Amino acid sequence: MKHFDVESILQDLRKVATTGVIKLTNTMLNKHIIDANKSVIELAESIGINYSDLKAGEKITIEGCFDNAKPCKVSFYKTKTRGDKRFSISGLKKEAAAGDTVAIQKKRNGALVINVSKRVTGENQNLWGQSVPALAAMLNFGRGAK
């Protein structure tokens, strides 16, 4: 069986679709505040959400699911006061821990949230028996998916 590490998984994911990547901190998990880095902003654009078009305090929420098929919601928003670009994922604290690397990709009608760190440690192996491109094709996400 092939050995996976975080970087090799992220490289494979990036081959099939725009991928937002975050390394979680306690603050992100406990306060549900995650700054939208460049990769998340690019992901939002691939979904059709442009942070430049959002007004301070405005939020767009889409349906999503974790890679273990548990549903979630992914929200892209600007803060009310300063207009900082942020996003959040419902249920993330139950699916990840501080220090985990999480990837988010466009899925048919929403987003797929993948805890890459759990893939490396062997948790949630139920979906990872396939290569990332095969998994991506199976879940119908990536460029051109609607």
N, C-alpha and C positions, 0 to 999 in steps of 0.2 A: 504494500500500500504506500502511495506517495506521501512524503512528509510535507506538511503545510506550515508556513510561517506567515505572520501578518502581512509582510510586504509582498510575498508571492501571491497571496490571495487578493490583495488590493490591486496588484498588477493585472491579474486575470479579470477581475471585476471591471477595471477601467477599459479593458479591451472590448467589452461588450456593451457598455453604456456609460453615460456621464455618472460619476460617483461622488457623492458628498461624503467626506470622511471627518470624523471627530474622535478625539481621545478624551474620554469622559473624566471629569473631576467630581469631587463630592458636591461642590456648589452647583454644577450642572444638574446633578441628580436630585439634590435636596430642594433647590429653589426653582427648578425647571426653567433655568435661564441658560440658553446656549447661544453664544455669538455666532452669527452666520459667517463662517470663513469663506475664502474664495471658492473652495470646492462646493460648498453648500449653495452659494449664490449662483454658480454655474448649473448646479442641479436644478435649482428653482427655475432658472431660465429655460432649461430643457423641458420642464413641465409646463411652461407658459406663464410663469410668475416672474415679473420683473420688479425687484425691490425699488427701483427708481420710480416706478409708477405708484407705489404704496405711499399713502400719507401717514404721518406720525399717528400711531394708535390703531392703524388699520391692520387687519389680520386675514389671511386666506388659509383655510384648513382643508386638507384633502384626506381621503381614506387611505389607509395603509395596512400593512401587516408585518409582523416579525417573521423571520425565516422559519419559525416553528409553527406558523400559520395562525398565531394569535393576532386578532385585529388590533389596530391602533389608529390614531389620528396624528397627522404631521401638520403643524401650523408654521407658516412663514409670516413674520410680522415685523413692524417697526414700533419701537417703544414710543409711548405717548409724549414724553418730555423732550428727549434729545433726538429721537428718530433713529436710534441705533438699530441695525439689522440683526434680527434674532430669529430663532426657530425653536420649536419644541416637539417632543414625541410623547404622546400619552402612553403610560404604562412602562416607560423606559426603566424606571427604578426596579421593577420586578424582573426585567430581562437582562440587566447589565449591572456592572459594579464600577466604582471609580478605578480608573486605569485601563478599562476596556477600550478597544478601538471598535467603533461602529461605522458601518458603511450604509448609505442610503442611496437607493436607485429608483428611477422611474419604473413603475410597473404598469400594466395595462391601463387601469383607471385610477392610479394612485401611486403609492410608494412602497418599496420593500426595504425593511430595516434588517440589516444583517449584523449580528454581533460577531465580528471577525475573531476577536480574542477567544470566544468559546469554541470556534472552529479549530483553533490551534491547540487548545488544551484538551480537545476530544469530547467536550460537552456538546450536546445537540448534534451528534453524528448522524442522526436519522436522515438528514438531507444531504450530508456532505460526502456520501459515497460516490458522487459524480464529480466531474470536473466543473469548475465554475462556469465555463461557457455552456455546458450541457444543462446545468442548473438554471442558468439565465434563460435559455431557450424553453425549458420546461415551464418556467414561471411567466413567460411572455413579457419580459420587460426589456427595455433598451431602446435605442434609436428606432424610430419607425413604428413602435408599438403605440396603440391608442388606448 
